[in-house]
Amino acid sequence: MDIQTTRFGAVAIEAEDILVFPAGLMGLEDCQHWVLLADAQNDALGWLQSTSRPEIAFAVVTPRRFVPDYQVRIVRSELAPLAIQAAQDAKVLVIVGKNDRAITLNLKAPLVLNLDSRMGRQVVANNEYSVQHELTHETTLLKKTA
């Protein structure tokens, strides 16, 4: 099937490509179906594209690529809907943003995915991480692979 997007035009996806976020994302509770797209020009970057709202796509990255000691601490019950058996089975992504000074990562509210079940959930971490963790030139060079 094809989905229409404002950023990428028509994108061909398969039904098994769809990630379901039963609770949606914060502020977008009505958007429950998403697809994760690779960025053609930057292998560190992906795009979480809504399948129902063409204008909504978020740049996402693996946080440890830029913050090597990043650890998500969340209440176990938050992950219950994802049916994750072991912590290493969870894929964690964070949304990329920008403020007046720098590119930022939302380390406070990561996206946790179970790629086997194609389920996802945005959670609020119990750590002191920032919603706008600023990347500097030095942090973008810390680690080359996820």
N, C-alpha and C positions, 0 to 999 in steps of 0.2 A: 504494500500500500504506500501511497505518497502522503506526506504531510506538508502543508504549506508553512513556510517560515518567512519572516520579514528579513532576517539576517542572511539566510542561506538559500532562499528560494524554495523550490520543491525538493524534498528529500525523500528518497525511497527507503522505507524501513520494513522490517518483518515484524509480525506480531510478537515474536519472542525477543525483540529488541526493546520492548516497552518496559520501563521500570514503573512500578506502582507505588505511590506514596499515599497510603490510605488517608492520612491526615493532611495531605498537601504539604506545602512549605509555609513557614511563618509569613502571614500576610497574604498568602495565596492558597488558602485552604481549599478553594474550589478547583485548583489545578492538581489533579491526582495522577495523571499519566504523563510520563516524561521519557525522553530518549537521550542517551549519552552519545555525543558526537565527538569525533577526534578533530583537532584543529589541524588543517592542512599545512600550516606554516610554523607551528610550534608544538613539538611533541610533548612538552610539559603541560600543555593546556588542553582542556576538554570543554565541551559546552553541554550544559544540561538544558535541553530544549523542551518546552511544553508541547505536547501533541495537540492540545485543544485551543491554545492561544498562540497564534503565530508570532506575536510581538514579544513573547517572553522567552529569553534564553539567558542563562547565567554562565559566565566563565568559571570553571572549576579546576582545581589542582589537587594533587596529593600533598597534604601539608608537610609531611616529613621531608619532602624535597627541598623545602625552604626553611623549615624549623625542625632539624633532625631529632631533637628530644621531645617533640610534641607527643603527648599522650592524652587520649580522651578518657575522662572519668565521668561516667554517667550511671544513673541508677539502673540496675539490671532489668527492672520491670519496663523501662523505656524501650529495651531491645526485644522484649517478648514477642511483639507482633511480627518481628522479622524472622523469627525461628532460627536464630544464629546459634549453632551448637558450641562453637569455640571462638574465642576472640579473634584468632588469626583468620577466621572465615569472613570477617567483616571488612568491607572496603570503605575507607574513610576519605571523603573529599571535603574541601572547603570552598566557599564562594569567594571569588576575587572581586575586589571593588577598587575604588580610587577616591582619595581625598585631595585636598589642595596641594599636599606635599609629596605624596607617594602612592604607589600601588599598595593595596591593603588586602589582607586575608581575614576572613571572619572565622577566627579560631574558637570563638565562644559557642557558635551554633553550627557544628559540622553536620554533614550529611553522612549517614551510616547506611551502607547498602549490603544486602545479601544478594550477590549476583546469581547464585544458584536458584533462588526462589523469585528473583527479579523484583524484590521488595525493597523499599527505602523509607527512611525516616530522618527528619531533621530534628536534632536533639540539642539541648542546652547542656554544655559541659559544666561539671562541678569544679572546674579549675579556675584560676585567676586569669585565664586567657582573655584577650581583647576581641571585640567585634571588629576593630580596625587595626589589626597588627600590621604595622608599616614595614614594607620590604625596602631594604637599602640595597645598593649595588653589591655590597659584601654578602648579604644573605642570599641573593639570587645566585651566587656562584658557589655556595657551600656544598651542594650535592648535585651531581649531574643525573642520577637515576633515582627513580622512586623505589 
